[in-house]
Amino acid sequence: MLPKIAILVGSLRKNSLTKKVAHEFAMLSSEHLECSFIEIGDLPLYNEDLDEKPPTSWVRFRSEIKHHDAVLFFTPEYNRSIPGCLKNAVDVGSRPAGKSVFNGLAAGVVSVTPYK
């Protein structure tokens, strides 16, 4: 049984370089890893007020992450930081306090930029 890797791509553009690199990674590692792309573009901004009755996309996202052994975050460099959509996905997955879906998962970060 291959390790299951959740891939979160922090660029929402259709033709994103980051997305292309993530897909290439998934294709090249397919003999050793079972990679799944987890959608983050539909996640409403994290708001603690919604924890009691979370949006459907939050429930879907949290459920999908739980079925993996590790998470790989593919991120472009945005103003020397990560994109808001990726930060929001981390917030949605790690809250409410004590119920993080990332607990116990291995994680890695791949940063992508076309600049030198």
C-alpha positions in Angstrom: 0.0 0.0 0.0 1.4 3.4 -1.1 1.6 6.3 1.3 -1.3 8.7 0.7 -0.1 12.3 0.1 -2.5 15.3 0.1 -1.4 18.0 -2.2 -2.5 21.6 -1.5 -1.6 24.1 -4.2 -1.5 27.7 -3.0 -2.1 29.2 -6.5 -5.6 29.3 -7.8 -4.8 30.4 -11.4 -5.8 27.8 -14.1 -2.3 27.9 -15.7 -0.3 28.4 -12.5 3.4 27.4 -12.6 3.0 26.1 -9.0 0.1 23.9 -10.1 2.2 22.6 -13.1 5.1 21.7 -10.7 2.7 19.9 -8.3 1.1 17.9 -11.1 4.6 16.9 -12.4 5.6 15.9 -8.9 2.5 13.7 -8.6 3.1 12.1 -12.0 6.8 11.4 -11.3 6.1 9.9 -7.9 3.1 7.8 -8.8 5.1 4.5 -8.4 5.9 5.4 -4.8 3.1 7.7 -3.6 -0.6 8.0 -4.0 -1.1 11.7 -4.5 -4.5 13.5 -4.2 -5.1 17.2 -5.0 -7.3 18.8 -2.3 -9.2 21.8 -3.5 -8.7 25.0 -1.4 -10.1 27.7 -3.7 -13.7 27.2 -2.5 -13.0 27.6 1.3 -14.6 30.6 2.8 -12.2 32.7 5.0 -11.8 31.1 8.4 -14.1 32.6 11.0 -14.4 31.1 14.5 -18.1 32.0 14.5 -18.7 29.3 11.9 -17.1 26.5 13.9 -20.4 25.3 15.4 -22.0 25.0 11.9 -19.1 24.9 9.5 -19.6 25.5 5.8 -19.9 22.4 3.6 -16.5 23.1 1.9 -14.8 23.2 5.3 -16.3 19.8 6.2 -15.2 18.3 2.8 -11.7 19.7 3.2 -11.2 18.4 6.7 -12.6 15.0 5.8 -10.3 14.7 2.7 -7.2 15.6 4.7 -7.9 13.0 7.4 -7.6 10.2 4.9 -3.9 10.9 4.1 -0.5 10.1 5.7 1.1 13.4 4.8 0.5 16.8 3.3 2.6 18.6 0.7 2.1 22.4 0.4 3.0 23.7 -3.0 3.3 27.5 -2.7 4.3 30.3 -5.0 6.2 33.2 -3.4 3.8 36.1 -2.9 5.4 39.3 -1.5 7.9 37.2 0.5 5.1 35.1 2.0 2.5 32.5 1.1 -0.8 33.2 -0.6 -3.8 34.0 1.5 -5.7 31.0 0.1 -3.0 28.6 1.5 -2.9 30.3 4.9 -6.7 30.1 5.0 -6.6 26.3 4.2 -4.1 25.9 7.1 -6.5 27.9 9.4 -9.5 25.9 8.3 -7.7 22.5 8.8 -6.1 23.4 12.2 -9.2 24.8 13.9 -11.1 24.6 16.1 -8.5 24.4 18.8 -7.6 20.8 19.6 -9.2 19.4 16.5 -6.6 19.9 13.8 -6.8 17.5 10.9 -3.1 18.0 10.4 -2.1 16.4 13.8 0.1 13.4 13.3 0.6 14.0 9.5 4.1 14.4 8.0 4.3 17.7 6.1 6.5 19.3 3.5 6.7 22.6 1.6 7.6 23.1 -2.0 8.1 26.8 -3.0 7.9 27.7 -6.6 9.0 30.9 -8.3 10.0 31.8 -11.9 12.4 34.4 -10.7 16.1 34.1 -9.7 
